[in-house]
Amino acid sequence: MKKMKRIILLLLCLAMVLVLFAGCSSEGKDTQKDNDAQQSEEGYPFTLDNYGRQVEITKRPQKVLTLGPNCTELFAALGLSDLVVGRSLVNHSRGPLPEYADAVNAIPELNHASATREAIISSGADFIYALDWEISEDGCNIEEVEQYGMTVYVNSATTVEQLYQEILDLGRIFGVEDRAEAYVADQKARIAAVQEKIKDKEPLNVLIYDSGNDGVFTCSGINFESLIISMAGGNNIFGDIDSKQWVTVTYEEALAREPDIILIHDYDSPGVDEKIAEIRSNPTLSKLDCVKNERFATITLESVLPGDRLAYAVEALAAAFYPDLFE
């Protein structure tokens, strides 16, 4: 009988030890899980200024919409394309740069043209990086999407410093600060190399031709493209207009300002050849010496939007303005 009691007592003690061991093991796993979660969210939350809006980032976003081809390609350049669940304004693109083609083309189209309210709201995204005109009162605005749990960071740079800050902000938001800093440094170095080459050249007067109908639809002095043109050795002949980014001017005004070269936007339709035919057949623009001398340059629209292509656009435009220096 005493022997039986000792066996039962030993079994009870063994059971208690096993329970305690299991509890410690579970507690260790839970502690490790908590430590991993804390480490993965290190640096959050924080608040950024996005053109006067205070944007709070509570954790690293996981599902992103990039509304604008420049926004999409910047995510690819920063190695973040796998987080993008939808992109828009594909119709404003002539395709990504070769080095980003695979990453960009693998991203689903949210909308081929501008993003619709319905598509944005039903996307399941938790973060949106958007061209300012893609997230406005005309469609689905910032205040509305925030009610669906989406954080919005607007792409609206009008200076180089603002664009660099956007890139650095994205680096911080997604935990790739080193990558963003290296990208900005590379952009600065490439632009400096171009400007060293053209430093002795007089700026060319440039007419930006997006389209024509009742006049020339062009960009003003506060449009980011004007800045790119100046960095490439040109001068936007309508750079003195600062009422809004995109403006329509009369053909007579364009003629009076005597551009040295016409820069034509390449996107969607009509194509570049059709736009050149429009210019040549226009009774006013056809009088320009640059038209008579076939001084046309082209650039894809996405290349002159604030994004990853700043240095690329400066290089391309400088080569078109001064081909003798970039043979």
Steps between C-alpha positions, in 0.01 A plus 500: 500500500780740595680409179188589296473838673866576419441417132192723486693781670787467253257507207334815637839670544598403145173639366556829682854527356368439149230765543753753627738419212224541243399830655855630490541382141177672396596814685837498326336470159256779581785720621699428182191579290453828686867586452480425126186715463664781692814477286301495172312815605804681634490870417119517479285697548618834361350799320611660172412831339360444150453846347327637808319178590613308805520131407526252787670169425416244767664199333660389174229493229434164337261573209574806288331682212724708274281747312718626217770330289772709667380385842498136392847508350645672807379208711674263258819708520493473880442125487146526636294384202397177674289709739304671220157345442380744233614782268324762289554740209662230292362686197737786586799268466708378210622218720746479788874543468663167403659446841159517670285339229459158662410645840255758366329273247436242772283748693126475425325797342254654742379713207659550159415871515429702815409299806129488573350551843356149499830337407692684772250428776468130413874444453576395858803731504633650822724762333473721190781688325325721246549784256314796648244508219429128543377539857290814484144626529434392140521134595573335831646757737741460789246552776273231359763227456638566847161394633569159346827462688730613218793730567568744215836651406468747210751538216501874434862620479573830327865520608788255494527520877134403536545200270807381688304537825218286359750226416659520845156499665404184311827347612409569861138389465603162355818447696741536205673822602844393373358410160318834471808699603715315245242565228493873573881515502513330158245745356703796625824365354350436156341844482825667608682320217253635242519854634877492486477417129255779412634771730633714212183482290234771477158364608269410214147642494264203513132476405344203677229352280273258680215537252329755283140590431387854576863581580807328642441302817826543685648518848566808712793610711374316807477169316779256591587466133619861486756415763622194310535707184707764679729230644552367147598839358165628381252771587123448493374797297183504713688467825372839612146361539439390858121483528477122460719212383336438161381783275374562149666785311415640158698407193580868458655513849718202416611662176585829673731332752715346223595159638826338385357150531161335558484225760214259430344272761474137396209309660165345418365644174544685274858385458808715444485479119142627504592785732788604276262494202260724698779749566623505141150552363409771750501836316656678798744246645628412153656849488742416780863456396529192722215338305657588167832360626341184641613575857276257686575298810282241668467362848256259659258674733588277795865608467418861587279416796669505843626149566788267437591641157637840598860430396386299198284792380779755549739278304250440219401866464857630513592256222204622291581869563875467438558190287856612420596449865337158535589317180 
